[in-house]
């Protein structure tokens, strides 16, 4: 997300020049660059002014450590102020109420409320072991009820089927659903409400009536991160009527300029609690200001990368692979396939790259970028091989290559390319086992989906 913002901030290190102290003279150009970056990212103008003032106050007179350049010291100040701007520390869901705890989702049409309801239900069921009920209160949008019912089935939670008499009464549906859930000992009820294309009185009155009827423990405003300043104005309108307890930013994986993430916390005073980072049902993260600030500044998101690895990686397989790497022997195409599968679970090569520092992302782009389709073809080719061929790739000669290519629906040249990349990876593993991290980095071009090598690696 926020590629333009990241590009501009990445230049700040070179903008600030000087000696051991940050002064108005060497900060002038950098502050102008920050201001332009925020405006281009569609950050609300009042927030831009407040943020620039905070950065200037914090930076003036700051000592520059001998190990840093003035530009690096300034970026450190910006990083800390970005965290403060978006800080939602300790803003988890408040479910410490008499069950069931009601979570009401509100927002404009198209913001992703229904999908967020499914994602949140999955998160609560799997991470907190809650018994969750999804309630459809959008009686206007065609197929909204069926969509939520399908999501409930996919995430394995209960779905409330409204009575015939409540079919067109969202308030009645919500009230009766909570009573139904209470009698069946549900922990959490998630109420999906209707939206409009823009804020209007009818929508606000209906949302307020539902809130009065079910007394939600949490009222979450779901907002499309691509709305920019409009997101802030809409959040203010909803907050005035519903007393929001939190915000969910959706579509942060899309063509977002980042303005909403930087604006909504400051303007509304309401913490950002979750961020939608993919269309997948497990693509809902607890919002962390430090991670978002790191992404915006091009520092990467190492914590998310570690968490994704912990969720996706089979530790037993990882230990076996580590032993093979250490010995420099035994790494075969079956291991290669397992690495592709685990990479997919972690969001694919592009998903991993998005969490890397900006310099590595730029290096990957210069070397041709990531080809996810190529990764899929590689997996298909390996699946076309026999177990023996995966263990002993040296057996794969011309006749076998033609059979494998036909089974995978590719040309023989694709099979040859895979075998060449596998040999490069084997070589990389051997170099790593011999104690050379530099050698490992030079061999990164052999990883699945990467074209060429990272430049600048020595």
FIROLO-837274 format. One line per 4 residues: their letters; for each residue x, y, z of C-alpha. Coordinates in steps of 0.05 Angstrom, whole numbers. Example, Ala and Ser with C-alpha at 12.3 -4.5 7.8 and 13.67 -1.06 7.14 Angstrom:
<recs>
AS> 246/-90/156 | 273/-21/143
</recs>
This chain:
<recs>
XXXX> 0/0/0 | 18/74/-4 | 72/64/-57 | 76/139/-73
XXXX> 83/155/0 | 138/103/9 | 176/129/-52 | 176/200/-26
XXXX> 196/181/45 | 252/137/18 | 285/200/-11 | 286/235/56
XXXX> 352/204/77 | 386/240/19 | 348/305/30 | 373/323/99
XXXX> 445/345/101 | 488/375/155 | 531/356/214 | 516/334/284
XXXX> 450/370/295 | 383/378/259 | 367/452/247 | 315/493/211
XXXX> 364/503/154 | 375/429/139 | 303/409/155 | 269/459/108
XXXX> 271/416/45 | 256/352/83 | 194/381/117 | 170/406/49
XXXX> 180/335/21 | 140/305/79 | 84/355/69 | 79/340/-5
XXXX> 81/265/8 | 23/270/57 | -19/314/12 | -8/267/-48
XXXX> -28/209/-3 | -95/245/8 | -83/256/82 | -133/306/112
XXXX> -102/376/111 | -112/389/186 | -74/325/200 | -18/346/153
XXXX> -9/411/191 | -10/377/259 | 39/324/237 | 89/372/206
XXXX> 88/414/269 | 101/353/312 | 158/329/268 | 190/398/267
XXXX> 185/405/342 | 213/336/355 | 269/343/303 | 296/412/318
XXXX> 359/408/360 | 360/332/359 | 430/304/364 | 453/260/306
XXXX> 488/197/330 | 556/184/300 | 530/121/268 | 475/158/231
XXXX> 471/210/177 | 426/271/189 | 376/242/139 | 373/176/177
XXXX> 363/214/242 | 306/254/211 | 272/191/185 | 276/163/256
XXXX> 237/224/280 | 186/216/225 | 178/143/242 | 164/158/315
XXXX> 114/212/298 | 79/166/248 | 71/115/303 | 43/167/350
XXXX> -5/192/296 | -35/123/285 | -24/93/354 | -79/46/375
XXXX> -41/10/430 | -85/-32/475 | -145/-21/431 | -168/-93/426
XXXX> -240/-116/424 | -278/-106/489 | -315/-172/498 | -316/-170/574
XXXX> -391/-163/578 | -449/-209/594 | -453/-257/535 | -466/-251/480
XXXX> -420/-192/464 | -450/-156/404 | -404/-128/351 | -439/-81/303
XXXX> -407/-65/235 | -426/1/202 | -402/38/140 | -417/57/69
XXXX> -438/8/15 | -379/-26/-17 | -331/-15/41 | -328/-89/55
XXXX> -372/-97/116 | -399/-166/99 | -331/-195/81 | -302/-163/144
XXXX> -358/-197/185 | -335/-265/159 | -261/-249/170 | -274/-225/241
XXXX> -316/-286/257 | -260/-331/233 | -209/-292/275 | -252/-297/338
XXXX> -266/-371/327 | -195/-393/313 | -155/-345/357 | -201/-335/417
XXXX> -243/-399/412 | -308/-360/412 | -376/-387/392 | -397/-336/339
XXXX> -463/-319/306 | -468/-278/242 | -531/-236/234 | -554/-206/167
XXXX> -586/-137/176 | -576/-112/105 | -645/-124/76 | -634/-78/16
XXXX> -573/-102/-22 | -589/-161/-68 | -559/-226/-43 | -528/-194/19
XXXX> -560/-246/64 | -537/-303/20 | -467/-275/18 | -463/-273/93
XXXX> -493/-343/98 | -440/-370/50 | -385/-336/91 | -412/-366/155
XXXX> -407/-435/124 | -336/-421/99 | -310/-398/167 | -350/-451/204
XXXX> -393/-407/248 | -469/-403/258 | -514/-361/215 | -579/-330/240
XXXX> -638/-342/194 | -688/-285/204 | -761/-301/218 | -809/-287/160
XXXX> -841/-230/200 | -773/-195/206 | -753/-203/133 | -755/-128/119
XXXX> -742/-102/190 | -667/-96/206 | -680/-74/278 | -726/-134/291
XXXX> -675/-181/260 | -619/-155/305 | -661/-156/369 | -688/-226/358
XXXX> -620/-252/336 | -588/-229/401 | -644/-262/442 | -635/-326/402
XXXX> -560/-325/413 | -567/-312/488 | -612/-373/496 | -561/-416/460
XXXX> -500/-391/497 | -463/-356/441 | -402/-315/460 | -404/-264/404
XXXX> -457/-238/356 | -433/-199/295 | -486/-155/264 | -476/-136/190
XXXX> -515/-72/175 | -535/-40/110 | -496/16/77 | -509/70/25
XXXX> -467/100/-30 | -462/163/13 | -481/185/83 | -556/199/89
XXXX> -605/208/146 | -644/144/133 | -582/101/138 | -558/137/201
XXXX> -627/131/234 | -631/56/220 | -560/44/245 | -575/83/309
XXXX> -640/44/319 | -603/-22/313 | -551/2/362 | -604/23/412
XXXX> -638/-45/405 | -577/-90/416 | -530/-45/457 | -466/-68/422
XXXX> -402/-77/462 | -364/-56/399 | -387/-11/342 | -335/-16/286
XXXX> -334/31/227 | -312/-6/165 | -279/40/115 | -245/31/47
XXXX> -173/56/54 | -176/82/-17 | -226/136/2 | -173/183/29
XXXX> -201/246/59 | -272/223/46 | -260/166/94 | -246/216/150
XXXX> -309/257/135 | -352/194/134 | -321/168/198 | -336/234/233
XXXX> -409/230/211 | -417/158/236 | -381/173/301 | -428/231/318
XXXX> -489/185/312 | -463/117/335 | -405/131/383 | -356/86/347
XXXX> -308/44/388 | -261/27/331 | -244/28/257 | -230/-27/207
XXXX> -189/-6/147 | -203/-50/86 | -167/-59/20 | -99/-38/45
XXXX> -71/-88/-5 | -102/-48/-62 | -82/17/-96 | -87/56/-31
XXXX> -49/121/-22 | -49/111/53 | -87/175/71 | -142/141/111
XXXX> -93/104/156 | -58/168/173 | -120/211/181 | -177/173/214
XXXX> -144/163/282 | -125/236/290 | -191/265/265 | -240/220/301
XXXX> -202/200/363 | -225/128/349 | -171/74/346 | -159/33/284
XXXX> -169/-39/309 | -162/-82/246 | -134/-77/176 | -158/-118/116
XXXX> -95/-138/79 | -121/-188/28 | -186/-216/-1 | -175/-283/34
XXXX> -216/-297/95 | -154/-299/139 | -133/-231/112 | -152/-190/173
XXXX> -96/-166/218 | -96/-131/285 | -75/-61/267 | -6/-42/293
XXXX> 18/29/284 | 91/11/286 | 84/-40/230 | 44/9/187
XXXX> 95/64/198 | 150/16/178 | 114/-2/114 | 101/71/96
XXXX> 174/89/107 | 198/30/66 | 228/-5/126 | 187/-67/113
XXXX> 143/-105/162 | 188/-157/193 | 140/-173/250 | 84/-192/202
XXXX> 133/-233/162 | 153/-271/225 | 80/-281/244 | 62/-306/174
XXXX> 121/-354/176 | 100/-380/244 | 30/-394/219 | 49/-425/153
XXXX> 113/-463/165 | 111/-536/187 | 165/-537/240 | 180/-610/231
XXXX> 191/-601/156 | 231/-538/170 | 278/-575/217 | 288/-630/166
XXXX> 304/-579/113 | 351/-542/160 | 389/-608/171 | 395/-617/96
XXXX> 419/-546/86 | 470/-554/142 | 497/-618/111 | 494/-592/40
XXXX> 463/-658/18 | 395/-687/3 | 357/-624/-20 | 311/-651/-74
XXXX> 251/-630/-116 | 202/-654/-62 | 234/-603/-15 | 231/-551/-70
XXXX> 156/-564/-77 | 145/-559/-2 | 179/-491/-2 | 133/-467/-58
XXXX> 72/-492/-19 | 93/-457/46 | 109/-394/7 | 38/-395/-21
XXXX> 10/-401/50 | 49/-339/69 | 17/-298/12 | 61/-318/-46
XXXX> 126/-287/-67 | 94/-218/-77 | 62/-222/-8 | 130/-236/23
XXXX> 164/-182/-18 | 112/-130/5 | 137/-140/76 | 210/-131/57
XXXX> 248/-64/63 | 239/-16/6 | 309/-27/-21 | 297/-101/-31
XXXX> 230/-87/-65 | 265/-39/-113 | 320/-89/-126 | 269/-143/-143
XXXX> 232/-95/-189 | 296/-78/-226 | 311/-151/-236 | 244/-165/-268
XXXX> 198/-172/-208 | 156/-230/-186 | 119/-277/-233 | 67/-314/-191
XXXX> 43/-352/-253 | 113/-379/-263 | 111/-406/-192 | 45/-441/-207
XXXX> 74/-473/-270 | 135/-497/-231 | 90/-530/-180 | 50/-563/-236
XXXX> 113/-590/-268 | 137/-621/-202 | 68/-652/-192 | 76/-686/-260
XXXX> 139/-722/-237 | 141/-789/-203 | 165/-792/-130 | 230/-824/-155
XXXX> 242/-766/-204 | 231/-715/-149 | 282/-750/-105 | 332/-761/-162
XXXX> 326/-705/-214 | 388/-731/-250 | 343/-787/-278 | 302/-737/-318
XXXX> 326/-742/-389 | 293/-724/-456 | 238/-777/-456 | 219/-763/-384
XXXX> 220/-688/-397 | 170/-696/-454 | 123/-737/-410 | 128/-688/-352
XXXX> 116/-628/-399 | 54/-662/-429 | 27/-677/-359 | 36/-606/-336
XXXX> 11/-575/-400 | 75/-537/-414 | 132/-537/-464 | 195/-579/-452
XXXX> 234/-513/-445 | 194/-499/-382 | 216/-565/-352 | 288/-548/-370
XXXX> 281/-480/-337 | 254/-511/-273 | 312/-561/-270 | 362/-505/-281
XXXX> 331/-463/-225 | 331/-523/-180 | 405/-534/-193 | 418/-460/-176
XXXX> 380/-469/-111 | 419/-532/-95 | 484/-494/-106 | 458/-437/-62
XXXX> 442/-487/-6 | 512/-516/-10 | 544/-447/-7 | 501/-431/53
XXXX> 521/-496/88 | 594/-474/78 | 582/-411/119 | 571/-357/66
XXXX> 512/-310/76 | 540/-266/21 | 541/-327/-24 | 469/-341/-5
XXXX> 446/-271/-23 | 481/-274/-91 | 441/-337/-105 | 373/-308/-90
XXXX> 359/-303/-165 | 346/-378/-163 | 286/-372/-118 | 218/-390/-149
XXXX> 186/-331/-185 | 247/-285/-183 | 277/-265/-250 | 352/-251/-245
XXXX> 392/-234/-183 | 386/-178/-134 | 435/-124/-156 | 484/-96/-107
XX> 493/-159/-66 | 566/-172/-54
</recs>
